[in-house]
Amino acid sequence: MPDLTPAQVAERSGLNVSALHFYERQGLITATRTAGNQRRYPRDTLRRLAFIGAAQRWGFRWPASKRRCKHCRKGARPPRRIGDSFRQFGTMN
């Protein structure tokens, strides 16, 4: 399957493109570049963004939580059942 454009990811995730760029700068998501220097996001970015949104709703702060969360490290895939991954933490912040 082909990678997604920023507009496609924004539409499917409900985020603004500027939020995607912010998360990319923070190292929470990654993008490759085309020959024309356009960003392309892998499909698992949608799951990663869902994980980030769930973490925020659960009260985790970024980027401090990023260091504690193995699912937010570069190249790691978040679990399918997002809520289950938060059980490993004793505190939220």
C-alpha positions as CSV (number, residue, x, y, z in Angstrom):
1,M,0.0,0.0,0.0
2,P,1.3,3.5,-0.8
3,D,2.2,5.9,1.9
4,L,-0.2,8.7,2.8
5,T,0.1,12.4,2.1
6,P,-0.2,14.9,5.0
7,A,-3.6,15.9,3.8
8,Q,-4.8,12.2,3.8
9,V,-3.4,11.6,7.3
10,A,-5.0,14.9,8.6
11,E,-8.4,14.0,7.1
12,R,-8.4,10.4,8.5
13,S,-7.0,11.4,11.9
14,G,-9.0,14.6,12.4
15,L,-5.8,16.6,13.1
16,N,-4.5,19.7,11.3
17,V,-1.5,19.2,9.0
18,S,0.4,21.6,11.4
19,A,-0.2,19.2,14.2
20,L,1.4,16.4,12.1
21,H,4.4,18.6,11.5
22,F,4.7,19.3,15.2
23,Y,4.5,15.6,16.1
24,E,7.1,14.9,13.5
25,R,9.5,17.6,15.0
26,Q,8.9,16.0,18.4
27,G,9.9,12.6,17.1
28,L,6.5,11.0,17.7
29,I,5.9,10.3,14.0
30,T,8.1,10.0,11.0
31,A,7.7,10.9,7.3
32,T,9.8,10.1,4.3
33,R,10.3,12.5,1.4
34,T,9.5,12.1,-2.2
35,A,11.9,13.1,-5.0
36,G,9.9,16.4,-5.0
37,N,10.6,16.8,-1.3
38,Q,6.9,16.2,-0.3
39,R,6.2,14.3,3.0
40,R,4.7,10.8,2.9
41,Y,3.6,9.1,6.1
42,P,3.5,5.3,6.5
43,R,0.0,3.9,7.1
44,D,0.8,2.9,10.7
45,T,1.0,6.7,11.5
46,L,-2.7,6.6,11.9
47,R,-2.5,4.1,14.7
48,R,0.4,6.0,16.3
49,L,-1.7,9.2,16.2
50,A,-4.6,7.4,17.8
51,F,-2.2,6.2,20.5
52,I,-1.0,9.8,21.0
53,G,-4.5,11.1,21.3
54,A,-5.5,8.4,23.8
55,A,-2.4,9.2,25.9
56,Q,-3.3,12.8,26.0
57,R,-6.9,12.0,27.0
58,W,-5.5,9.8,29.8
59,G,-3.5,12.8,31.1
60,F,0.0,12.0,29.8
61,R,2.1,15.0,29.0
62,W,4.4,15.2,26.0
63,P,7.4,15.0,25.5
64,A,8.0,13.6,29.0
65,S,5.7,10.7,28.4
66,K,7.4,9.9,25.1
67,R,10.5,8.9,26.9
68,R,8.6,6.5,29.2
69,C,6.4,5.0,26.5
70,K,8.0,2.3,24.4
71,H,5.2,2.6,21.8
72,C,6.2,6.1,21.0
73,R,9.8,5.4,20.1
74,K,10.8,5.7,16.5
75,G,9.8,2.7,14.5
76,A,7.7,1.1,17.3
77,R,4.2,0.2,16.4
78,P,1.5,1.0,19.0
79,P,-0.7,-1.9,20.2
80,R,-4.1,-2.5,18.6
81,R,-5.8,-2.1,21.9
82,I,-4.5,1.3,22.9
83,G,-6.0,1.4,26.4
84,D,-4.2,-1.8,27.4
85,S,-0.8,-0.2,27.0
86,F,-1.4,2.4,29.7
87,R,-1.8,-0.2,32.4
88,Q,2.0,-0.5,32.7
89,F,2.2,3.0,34.2
90,G,1.5,3.6,37.9
91,T,1.2,7.4,37.5
92,M,-0.2,9.5,34.7
93,N,2.2,12.4,34.7
